[in-house]
Amino acid sequence: MDLVLLGAPGAGKGTQASLLGEILPLPRVSSGDLFRAALANQTELGLKAKVYMDRGELVPDEITIGMVAERISQPDCAHGVIFDGFPRTVAQAQALDDLLGRMGRKVDLVIYIRVSTPVLLERLAGRWTCPKCGRVYHRLYSPEKVQGECDDCHVPLYQRDDDTPETQSRRIAVYLEQTAPLQAFYRERGLLVEVNGEQDIQAVHADIVKAIQKARGEAA
């Protein structure tokens, strides 16, 4: 099964993708993770992506598609993928159709996690990251035991350049302008299911699982 999770920054796509990974034997492919890994390895694509990420802008399609194409060609993606943060534009969605089509596959279901802008900003403003293990904390929703310190690594947390309030506001504006049309793209194809992302995490997860079961023709 090839599943796409849509939603603005802070909608909870990463959290839900991780939960789905516990019940679906599919790898999670996150464009953000691919960008950060490429940057950590100082690849040419990673350095190019950083310029756009630091400004809160979408990374150009040719960079994003190249990274995703390389990732889904790996053996662990042979039976399907949970796409988190990709596609982000209609052009990327069309490119994904082409990539999967060459593998004899297609997008089976698209989940749009709907969250209002004020809630998104509240969620994003309190996000802090461990520089060693990458674990993400939130001062309201998932705080660290000792403020400012990773529970596991015991090193100081930091706020990523793309987690500052100014950058987050820009990210959401970019999303609404350039990414929201994906909803229409997938709705026209009968693939889009909306869930209320302002519920608690487990309630959102339950709604997503129901949508997957329906798409597969399984009993709830």
SEVODO-825089 format. One line per field, with one value per residue: x, y, z of N, C-alpha, C, O in turn; residue in one letter. Coordinates in steps of 0.001 Angstrom, whole numbers, plus 500000, padded with zeros to 6 digits. Atoms other than C-alpha are relative to their C-alpha. Layout:
! residues N
n_xx <- X; ...;
n_yy <- Y; ...;
n_zz <- Z; ...;
ca_xx <- X; ...;
ca_yy <- Y; ...;
ca_zz <- Z; ...;
c_xx <- X; ...;
c_yy <- Y; ...;
c_zz <- Z; ...;
o_xx <- X; ...;
o_yy <- Y; ...;
o_zz <- Z; ...;
residuo <- A; ...;
END
This chain:
! residues 220
n_xx <- 500843; 499309; 500862; 499488; 500522; 499948; 500330; 499070; 499000; 500601; 501275; 499823; 499729; 498913; 500498; 500917; 499228; 499308; 500998; 500391; 498885; 500096; 501036; 499812; 498594; 499560; 499091; 500432; 499113; 500246; 499109; 499216; 498916; 499051; 499243; 499073; 498949; 499124; 499245; 499028; 498935; 499407; 500161; 500317; 501433; 500289; 499600; 500946; 501277; 499894; 500265; 501456; 500556; 499721; 500892; 501371; 500574; 499960; 498818; 500412; 500461; 498988; 499191; 500842; 500353; 498791; 499754; 501058; 499831; 498897; 500414; 501014; 499426; 499303; 500767; 501011; 501179; 500541; 501408; 500790; 499345; 500791; 499377; 500238; 499406; 499836; 499664; 500405; 500576; 500660; 498945; 499399; 500981; 499955; 498722; 500149; 500790; 499102; 499030; 500677; 500491; 498905; 499830; 501244; 500743; 500697; 500440; 501250; 500816; 499405; 500621; 499726; 500182; 500461; 499748; 500094; 498730; 499609; 499542; 498701; 498976; 499802; 499236; 498654; 499186; 499384; 499284; 498558; 499404; 498704; 499026; 499279; 500837; 501059; 501315; 500683; 500826; 500869; 500159; 501379; 500570; 499086; 498828; 498883; 500066; 499244; 500155; 498825; 499056; 500554; 500178; 499148; 498587; 499583; 499303; 500934; 500861; 499932; 501127; 499504; 500247; 501342; 501002; 500238; 501352; 500031; 499890; 501205; 501082; 499722; 500236; 501438; 500469; 499575; 500843; 501344; 499942; 499473; 500240; 501421; 500627; 499909; 501274; 500880; 499399; 500300; 501450; 500553; 499688; 500691; 499013; 499794; 500833; 499620; 500207; 499854; 498711; 500002; 500328; 498791; 499204; 500570; 501253; 499595; 499499; 501142; 500685; 499158; 500078; 501299; 499925; 499168; 500800; 501043; 499332; 499616; 501186; 500010; 500982; 499436;
n_yy <- 498803; 498722; 499088; 498639; 499178; 498577; 499125; 498888; 500206; 500032; 500726; 501299; 501048; 500860; 500816; 501013; 500932; 500907; 500920; 500932; 500913; 501095; 500961; 500285; 500353; 499108; 498950; 498615; 499179; 498599; 499117; 499239; 500865; 500170; 498756; 499863; 501002; 499531; 498871; 500527; 500636; 498955; 500285; 498818; 499755; 499562; 498604; 499198; 500012; 499221; 498590; 499810; 500393; 498948; 498874; 500453; 500159; 501353; 500372; 500211; 501347; 500902; 500499; 500881; 501204; 500813; 500693; 500988; 501074; 500840; 500730; 501036; 501067; 500928; 501242; 499978; 499292; 500773; 500373; 498837; 498939; 498949; 498731; 498952; 498753; 500062; 498793; 498707; 499218; 500831; 500517; 501129; 501091; 500585; 500715; 501219; 500925; 500547; 500874; 501229; 500678; 500783; 501165; 500758; 499643; 498717; 499512; 500686; 499218; 498748; 499508; 498591; 499701; 498607; 499257; 498561; 499286; 499666; 501210; 500352; 499105; 500352; 501252; 499860; 499064; 500624; 501212; 499981; 501217; 500439; 499989; 501269; 501114; 499503; 500076; 498708; 499752; 498831; 499488; 500203; 501307; 501097; 499321; 500750; 500103; 498848; 499016; 499660; 501119; 501241; 501060; 501150; 499669; 499034; 498872; 498884; 499976; 498760; 499767; 499956; 498749; 500022; 500084; 498699; 499517; 499284; 500973; 500835; 499236; 500031; 501369; 500225; 499191; 500703; 501195; 499634; 499494; 500923; 501413; 500291; 500516; 501464; 500561; 500090; 500976; 501366; 500160; 500290; 501401; 500847; 500590; 499165; 500112; 499008; 500313; 498854; 500098; 499298; 500980; 500537; 500807; 501323; 499868; 499788; 501296; 500896; 499583; 500370; 501451; 500298; 499653; 501021; 501222; 499811; 500029; 501389; 500841; 500794; 499637; 499138;
n_zz <- 500000; 500017; 499250; 499879; 498909; 500287; 498878; 499834; 498949; 498676; 500004; 499350; 500990; 499534; 498878; 500516; 500823; 499074; 499450; 501062; 500206; 499028; 500420; 501423; 500252; 501072; 499562; 500100; 500815; 499688; 500760; 499033; 499519; 501100; 500104; 498866; 500148; 501072; 499466; 499038; 500782; 500839; 501419; 500803; 499908; 498637; 499842; 500774; 499297; 498769; 500293; 500039; 498705; 499027; 500275; 499861; 501331; 500537; 500777; 501403; 500315; 500546; 498883; 499191; 500755; 500120; 498731; 499775; 500984; 499533; 498781; 500204; 500820; 499118; 499802; 498934; 500496; 501125; 499816; 499641; 499232; 499361; 500366; 499009; 500469; 501453; 500755; 499452; 501094; 501006; 500878; 499304; 500013; 501346; 500093; 499204; 500819; 501017; 499336; 499578; 501191; 500574; 499130; 500028; 498785; 500024; 498687; 499656; 499077; 499534; 498768; 499722; 498581; 500005; 498757; 500238; 499904; 498628; 499304; 500589; 499464; 498589; 499961; 500545; 499225; 498831; 500409; 499777; 500555; 499486; 501102; 500064; 500462; 500866; 499359; 499961; 498816; 500082; 498646; 499555; 500291; 499653; 499437; 499449; 498543; 499510; 501065; 500772; 500088; 500553; 499000; 500307; 500228; 498968; 500612; 500179; 501180; 500768; 500900; 501364; 500720; 500588; 498946; 499397; 500334; 501276; 501082; 500002; 500636; 501431; 500479; 500105; 501127; 501218; 500112; 500433; 501368; 500997; 499727; 499846; 501236; 500048; 499539; 501168; 500918; 499556; 499820; 501335; 500303; 499037; 499090; 498817; 498798; 499004; 498590; 499115; 499333; 498719; 498963; 499398; 500930; 500214; 500756; 501388; 500466; 500208; 501230; 501141; 500134; 500603; 501419; 500649; 500056; 501032; 501302; 500255; 500012; 498780; 498984; 498957;
ca_xx <- 500000; 501243; 499778; 500193; 499790; 498948; 498795; 500390; 503560; 502547; 499502; 500999; 501988; 505226; 503534; 500808; 503288; 505242; 502087; 501087; 504548; 503709; 500750; 501740; 504944; 505856; 508756; 508082; 509522; 509719; 511065; 512150; 514159; 515709; 516718; 518259; 520151; 521507; 522520; 524214; 526192; 527010; 525653; 525173; 521383; 521361; 523215; 520908; 517835; 519106; 518917; 515166; 514445; 516076; 513792; 510689; 510171; 509456; 512526; 512386; 510687; 513730; 515686; 512824; 511797; 515375; 515776; 512427; 513057; 516351; 514758; 511748; 513974; 515516; 514450; 512532; 510107; 509211; 505781; 504664; 505488; 503982; 504778; 505099; 505614; 505705; 504238; 503921; 502880; 500678; 503788; 505336; 502111; 502240; 505919; 505033; 502369; 505039; 507578; 505084; 503641; 507039; 507002; 503517; 502068; 499887; 498840; 496120; 494939; 495593; 494879; 494560; 495054; 493072; 494273; 493514; 496317; 496166; 496542; 499393; 501321; 500774; 502112; 505116; 506251; 507073; 509044; 512638; 515041; 517939; 521045; 522399; 519501; 517034; 514210; 511614; 510004; 507187; 506863; 503058; 502409; 505518; 507907; 511323; 511783; 514432; 513716; 516206; 517782; 517179; 515801; 517975; 521193; 521280; 522517; 521009; 518052; 517925; 515268; 515894; 516127; 512876; 511101; 511239; 507846; 508742; 509781; 506756; 504354; 506049; 505904; 502163; 501591; 503598; 501613; 498265; 499381; 501203; 500327; 496617; 495733; 496842; 493570; 491626; 494046; 493481; 489808; 489060; 490622; 488511; 491594; 491313; 489989; 489983; 490453; 490200; 493780; 492744; 491618; 493996; 496698; 494993; 491648; 493366; 495149; 491856; 490251; 493212; 493110; 489382; 490104; 492826; 490528; 487797; 490264; 491346; 487778; 488355; 485817; 486379;
ca_yy <- 500000; 503479; 506000; 509786; 511912; 515555; 518428; 521755; 521970; 520997; 518976; 515812; 513951; 512651; 511450; 509650; 508159; 506716; 505229; 503717; 502211; 500079; 498426; 498592; 496856; 499882; 502343; 506006; 508296; 511882; 514567; 516567; 513617; 513082; 516748; 516688; 513459; 514903; 518054; 516094; 514220; 517518; 516278; 518731; 518309; 518731; 522039; 523313; 522289; 524057; 527482; 527062; 525297; 528086; 530617; 528507; 528000; 524845; 523083; 523080; 520069; 518748; 518441; 516882; 514426; 513283; 512433; 510636; 508659; 507403; 506428; 504499; 502500; 500792; 497214; 498052; 500185; 497398; 496695; 500232; 503415; 505853; 509243; 511999; 515515; 514444; 515397; 519105; 520442; 519196; 518864; 516602; 514567; 514056; 513070; 510579; 509055; 508618; 507121; 504631; 503866; 502702; 500274; 499004; 500816; 503816; 506020; 504049; 506564; 510174; 511304; 515059; 515984; 519210; 521704; 525442; 527997; 529243; 525676; 525003; 528044; 527058; 523581; 524698; 527470; 525047; 522459; 521700; 519081; 517014; 517650; 514167; 511717; 513960; 513388; 516180; 517608; 520092; 522339; 521819; 518382; 516262; 518151; 516922; 515832; 518476; 521684; 522246; 518776; 515587; 512761; 510183; 511977; 514592; 517268; 520759; 520961; 523525; 525108; 524437; 527400; 526265; 526098; 529818; 531642; 533843; 530903; 528859; 531633; 531732; 527937; 527895; 530727; 528831; 525685; 527415; 529008; 526144; 522874; 523135; 522606; 519000; 518453; 519217; 517129; 514021; 514693; 514661; 511191; 509913; 509291; 512042; 511453; 514319; 513757; 516268; 516817; 518853; 515734; 513931; 511833; 508475; 509730; 511000; 507652; 505768; 507832; 507184; 503449; 503394; 505133; 502595; 499683; 501134; 501627; 498015; 496770; 495493; 495440; 498178;
ca_zz <- 500000; 499129; 501549; 501539; 504678; 503938; 506392; 507198; 509317; 512843; 511782; 513251; 510094; 511600; 514779; 512853; 510388; 513317; 514835; 511495; 511203; 514232; 512485; 508796; 507625; 505523; 505764; 506385; 503738; 504959; 502655; 505702; 507039; 503608; 503467; 506944; 506253; 503001; 504851; 507646; 505001; 503250; 499926; 497086; 497197; 500974; 500854; 498128; 500159; 503301; 501668; 501122; 504437; 506445; 504756; 505394; 501668; 499710; 498339; 494489; 492970; 491135; 494405; 496348; 493621; 493143; 496814; 497007; 493805; 495191; 498506; 497170; 494815; 497855; 498725; 501925; 499878; 497450; 498977; 499727; 501589; 504082; 502520; 505124; 503780; 500138; 497752; 498605; 495207; 492396; 490221; 492860; 493026; 489273; 489520; 492271; 490013; 487338; 489775; 491205; 487778; 486578; 489514; 488673; 491699; 492492; 495416; 497213; 499818; 500865; 504422; 504976; 508641; 509044; 511697; 511980; 511679; 515334; 516600; 514179; 515428; 519057; 518387; 516381; 518705; 521530; 519554; 520610; 519253; 520597; 518453; 519211; 518715; 516891; 519384; 519268; 522397; 522876; 525904; 525990; 524532; 525148; 527445; 528486; 532128; 532789; 530884; 528107; 528301; 526300; 528471; 526719; 525803; 528591; 526201; 525683; 523317; 520550; 518365; 514684; 512327; 510740; 514142; 514995; 515083; 512109; 509958; 511020; 510014; 506641; 506298; 506941; 504460; 501830; 502584; 502165; 498918; 497215; 498949; 499699; 495985; 496510; 498342; 495160; 493079; 495195; 495934; 492193; 492060; 494942; 497101; 499736; 503256; 505772; 509502; 512330; 513469; 516508; 518368; 520705; 519043; 519560; 518205; 515057; 514731; 515090; 512310; 510020; 510712; 509856; 506552; 505725; 506581; 504347; 501481; 501827; 502056; 505582; 508407; 510986;
c_xx <- 500879; 499044; 500671; 499315; 500208; 499645; 501058; 501071; 499350; 498694; 500103; 500280; 501068; 499573; 499118; 500719; 500727; 499043; 499571; 501099; 499989; 498989; 500078; 501479; 500586; 500960; 499357; 501034; 499600; 500979; 500865; 501172; 501057; 500872; 501051; 501142; 500998; 500858; 501090; 501185; 500676; 499938; 499641; 498522; 499623; 500324; 499072; 498656; 500029; 499665; 498501; 499370; 500190; 499118; 498532; 499290; 500092; 501292; 499541; 499723; 501120; 500896; 499215; 499727; 501208; 500297; 498977; 500158; 501103; 499584; 499036; 500477; 500710; 499099; 498898; 498721; 499247; 498503; 499121; 500741; 498941; 500731; 499578; 500701; 500326; 498810; 499508; 499443; 499331; 501035; 500702; 499061; 499999; 501293; 499937; 499180; 500891; 500985; 499368; 499510; 501068; 500300; 498756; 499129; 499290; 499725; 498638; 499069; 500780; 499216; 500399; 499661; 499715; 500187; 499972; 501346; 500373; 500536; 501361; 501119; 500295; 500856; 501459; 500907; 500742; 500854; 501514; 500569; 501326; 500993; 500714; 499146; 498859; 498611; 499397; 499107; 499100; 499674; 498582; 499556; 500896; 501295; 501075; 499893; 500709; 499998; 501334; 500990; 499309; 499927; 501000; 501491; 500573; 500887; 498975; 499194; 500193; 498746; 500557; 499673; 498592; 498901; 499757; 498616; 499915; 500041; 498756; 498834; 500173; 499715; 498511; 499423; 500359; 499134; 498628; 499981; 500327; 499616; 498528; 499330; 500110; 498700; 499048; 500496; 499599; 498500; 499350; 500223; 499356; 500918; 500083; 498991; 500506; 499743; 500260; 501285; 500076; 499504; 501298; 500638; 499364; 498696; 500296; 500473; 498850; 499255; 500797; 499935; 498671; 500013; 500812; 499218; 498935; 500630; 500391; 498809; 499921; 498893; 500674; 500026;
c_yy <- 501248; 501069; 501356; 500691; 501461; 500789; 501069; 499654; 500074; 499240; 498638; 498871; 499029; 499076; 498879; 498993; 498991; 498983; 498973; 498983; 498821; 498946; 499658; 499705; 500808; 501056; 501374; 500763; 501456; 500864; 500821; 499196; 499795; 501242; 500089; 498985; 500434; 501160; 499522; 499364; 500968; 499667; 501292; 500353; 500515; 501468; 500936; 500102; 500912; 501470; 500283; 499684; 501095; 501221; 499619; 499828; 498544; 499777; 499736; 498535; 499066; 499417; 498963; 498678; 499079; 499204; 498898; 498817; 499038; 499146; 498860; 498894; 498955; 498811; 500066; 500713; 499217; 499721; 501169; 500932; 500850; 501307; 501086; 501270; 500017; 499243; 501272; 500936; 499034; 499408; 498803; 498802; 499297; 499209; 498699; 498963; 499325; 499004; 498663; 499207; 499134; 498759; 499113; 500262; 501333; 500440; 499377; 500851; 501238; 500479; 501453; 500274; 501496; 500650; 501488; 500682; 500380; 498794; 499567; 500843; 499691; 498747; 500216; 500872; 499327; 498793; 500181; 498628; 499675; 499958; 498672; 498882; 500436; 499947; 501392; 500069; 501203; 500442; 499817; 498544; 498814; 500585; 499039; 499985; 501159; 501037; 500316; 498874; 498749; 498928; 498872; 500346; 500970; 501103; 501116; 499881; 501322; 500132; 500165; 501337; 500049; 499804; 501339; 500505; 500681; 499025; 499135; 500720; 499987; 498621; 499737; 500786; 499335; 498771; 500351; 500432; 498911; 498537; 499645; 499525; 498489; 499345; 499815; 498941; 498581; 499774; 499635; 498544; 499035; 499359; 500706; 499714; 501023; 499466; 501258; 499854; 500721; 499110; 499558; 498997; 498651; 500050; 500240; 498681; 499048; 500353; 499609; 498493; 499594; 500286; 498963; 498692; 500094; 499902; 498585; 499069; 499097; 500465; 500826; 499288;
c_zz <- 500000; 500526; 500110; 501179; 499641; 501247; 500126; 501029; 501377; 500078; 500679; 499049; 500489; 501117; 499487; 499111; 500877; 500602; 498952; 499736; 500955; 499574; 498515; 499757; 498843; 500549; 499857; 499183; 500207; 499224; 500950; 500533; 498919; 499836; 501107; 499920; 498921; 500476; 500960; 499285; 499029; 498507; 499263; 500098; 501386; 500217; 499220; 500731; 501227; 499786; 500063; 501349; 501037; 499804; 500170; 498682; 499549; 499214; 498559; 499686; 499552; 501092; 500796; 499288; 499854; 501250; 500237; 499040; 500434; 501188; 499687; 499061; 500848; 500352; 501047; 499577; 498920; 500115; 500425; 500937; 500692; 499687; 500989; 499531; 498519; 499431; 500700; 498939; 499037; 499056; 500634; 500019; 498646; 499801; 500786; 499238; 498960; 500617; 500376; 498794; 499354; 500833; 500003; 501214; 499805; 501434; 500291; 500865; 500426; 501215; 500198; 501463; 500124; 501378; 499672; 500230; 501438; 500776; 499470; 500605; 501458; 500131; 499604; 500864; 501145; 499687; 500148; 499656; 500672; 498838; 499816; 499413; 499090; 500603; 500134; 501235; 499737; 501416; 500537; 499917; 500381; 500564; 500470; 501530; 500679; 498891; 499334; 499799; 499474; 501083; 499810; 499944; 501028; 499431; 499775; 498711; 499256; 499153; 498595; 499348; 499434; 501034; 500690; 499585; 498643; 498829; 499916; 499344; 498488; 499414; 499795; 498830; 498678; 499782; 499433; 498536; 498984; 500214; 500109; 498712; 499842; 500451; 498825; 499026; 500388; 500225; 498670; 499612; 500988; 501032; 501348; 501103; 501006; 501408; 500813; 500805; 501325; 501138; 500680; 499036; 499699; 499211; 498516; 499391; 499683; 498715; 498760; 499758; 499350; 498500; 499221; 499852; 498916; 498607; 499609; 499929; 501222; 500938; 501064; 501334;
o_xx <- 501837; 498028; 501862; 498090; 501342; 498907; 502215; 500908; 498646; 498102; 499090; 500103; 500909; 499930; 499270; 500371; 500803; 499383; 499407; 500824; 500630; 499033; 499481; 502332; 501117; 500756; 498519; 502231; 498551; 502192; 502035; 502283; 502255; 502076; 502215; 502279; 502208; 502025; 502225; 502317; 501560; 500867; 499200; 498170; 498760; 499542; 498762; 498039; 499021; 499039; 498079; 498464; 499289; 498900; 497648; 498061; 500898; 501730; 498509; 500355; 501164; 501355; 499712; 499881; 501080; 500650; 499332; 500004; 500955; 499941; 499222; 499785; 501132; 497874; 497858; 497707; 498318; 497827; 497957; 501785; 497834; 501795; 498389; 501930; 500939; 498445; 498634; 498931; 499594; 500911; 501018; 499505; 499922; 501288; 500482; 499503; 500783; 501215; 499925; 499551; 500779; 500976; 498696; 498326; 499439; 499811; 497709; 497848; 501996; 498007; 501586; 498504; 500614; 499657; 500526; 502195; 501532; 501491; 502222; 502168; 501447; 501748; 502374; 502120; 501790; 501156; 502085; 499888; 502083; 500718; 501336; 499568; 498227; 497640; 500088; 498348; 499342; 499285; 498386; 498893; 500393; 502351; 500795; 499240; 500200; 500497; 502329; 502059; 498202; 500886; 501472; 502329; 501790; 501850; 497778; 499727; 500680; 498046; 501355; 498714; 497967; 497755; 498985; 498135; 498947; 499292; 498318; 498079; 499207; 499162; 498110; 498564; 499546; 498723; 498155; 499021; 499703; 499550; 498137; 498407; 499370; 498338; 498429; 499705; 499174; 498014; 498447; 499468; 499564; 500576; 500658; 497784; 501696; 498730; 501049; 501359; 501128; 499399; 502389; 499991; 499325; 498401; 499619; 500108; 498868; 498843; 500225; 499849; 498644; 499459; 500460; 499263; 498682; 500067; 500411; 498953; 499277; 498457; 501799; 500469;
o_yy <- 501338; 501383; 501443; 500669; 501902; 500313; 500857; 498698; 501035; 499132; 498057; 497706; 497814; 497898; 497727; 497812; 497809; 497808; 497794; 497838; 497801; 497815; 498673; 500479; 500256; 501547; 501597; 500712; 501898; 500680; 501073; 499714; 499783; 501139; 500404; 499299; 500280; 501281; 499997; 499419; 500591; 499953; 502269; 501524; 501383; 502190; 502039; 501168; 501542; 502098; 501297; 500394; 501356; 501990; 500461; 499852; 497766; 500643; 499094; 497628; 497904; 498280; 497877; 497610; 497857; 498027; 497797; 497665; 497820; 497972; 497750; 497892; 497920; 498935; 499432; 500621; 499739; 499553; 500979; 500592; 501013; 501569; 501346; 501343; 500965; 498194; 501221; 502007; 497831; 498253; 497833; 497661; 498071; 498150; 497682; 497776; 498122; 497926; 497598; 497976; 498050; 497841; 498116; 499417; 501991; 499636; 499489; 500705; 501187; 500699; 501768; 500169; 502321; 500169; 501904; 500168; 500189; 498914; 499137; 500311; 499745; 498673; 499705; 500667; 499812; 498006; 501155; 497614; 500572; 499312; 498442; 498217; 499604; 500309; 502347; 499145; 501998; 499631; 499794; 498041; 497762; 500470; 497888; 500852; 501739; 500773; 500628; 499079; 498423; 498735; 498283; 499611; 501104; 501536; 500841; 499532; 502303; 499150; 501066; 502009; 501108; 499551; 501385; 500144; 500485; 499165; 498780; 500114; 499852; 498512; 499143; 500285; 499300; 498480; 499716; 500177; 498847; 497770; 498535; 498715; 497898; 498267; 498762; 498188; 497796; 498651; 498799; 497988; 497824; 498335; 500164; 499668; 501045; 498815; 502114; 499030; 500731; 499555; 499949; 498504; 498229; 499137; 499695; 498342; 498360; 499462; 499215; 498049; 498705; 499522; 498610; 498047; 499125; 499277; 498239; 497892; 498048; 501614; 500525; 499859;
o_zz <- 500767; 499906; 500408; 501297; 499451; 502110; 499762; 501787; 501686; 501152; 501069; 499406; 500366; 501133; 499893; 499111; 500543; 500735; 499264; 499379; 500702; 500056; 498079; 500191; 497879; 501660; 498983; 499466; 499738; 499324; 500661; 500653; 499204; 499599; 500855; 500273; 499087; 500103; 500916; 499766; 498260; 497752; 499868; 500242; 501516; 500835; 499668; 500755; 501550; 500640; 500620; 501785; 501835; 500741; 500009; 498628; 500059; 498457; 498364; 500228; 499955; 500977; 501093; 499880; 499933; 501175; 500658; 499445; 500324; 501282; 500186; 498881; 500333; 500334; 500872; 500269; 498305; 499100; 500777; 501496; 500179; 500247; 501174; 499537; 498028; 499962; 501566; 499266; 499054; 498650; 499945; 499892; 498573; 499174; 500355; 499266; 498724; 500067; 500108; 498797; 498848; 500369; 500722; 501609; 498775; 502363; 499492; 500789; 500609; 501138; 500279; 501870; 499962; 502380; 498654; 500959; 501807; 501544; 500237; 500968; 501889; 500977; 500250; 500904; 501571; 500584; 499659; 499806; 501041; 497827; 498778; 498467; 498439; 499939; 500489; 501527; 498828; 502256; 501752; 500824; 500773; 499941; 500805; 502109; 501639; 497797; 499988; 499225; 499903; 501831; 500782; 500466; 501163; 500063; 499706; 497658; 499818; 498904; 498336; 499728; 499388; 500665; 501648; 498511; 497909; 497862; 498821; 498585; 497737; 498320; 498795; 498104; 497755; 498658; 498491; 497810; 497924; 499253; 499747; 498794; 499055; 499981; 498677; 498458; 499541; 500093; 498625; 498815; 500905; 501623; 502292; 500865; 501318; 501662; 500412; 501716; 501964; 502281; 500265; 498112; 498543; 498440; 497644; 498266; 498662; 497971; 497744; 498613; 498500; 497710; 498096; 498805; 498199; 497708; 498428; 499598; 501191; 500866; 501464; 502331;
residuo <- M; D; L; V; L; L; G; A; P; G; A; G; K; G; T; Q; A; S; L; L; G; E; I; L; P; L; P; R; V; S; S; G; D; L; F; R; A; A; L; A; N; Q; T; E; L; G; L; K; A; K; V; Y; M; D; R; G; E; L; V; P; D; E; I; T; I; G; M; V; A; E; R; I; S; Q; P; D; C; A; H; G; V; I; F; D; G; F; P; R; T; V; A; Q; A; Q; A; L; D; D; L; L; G; R; M; G; R; K; V; D; L; V; I; Y; I; R; V; S; T; P; V; L; L; E; R; L; A; G; R; W; T; C; P; K; C; G; R; V; Y; H; R; L; Y; S; P; E; K; V; Q; G; E; C; D; D; C; H; V; P; L; Y; Q; R; D; D; D; T; P; E; T; Q; S; R; R; I; A; V; Y; L; E; Q; T; A; P; L; Q; A; F; Y; R; E; R; G; L; L; V; E; V; N; G; E; Q; D; I; Q; A; V; H; A; D; I; V; K; A; I; Q; K; A; R; G; E; A; A;
END
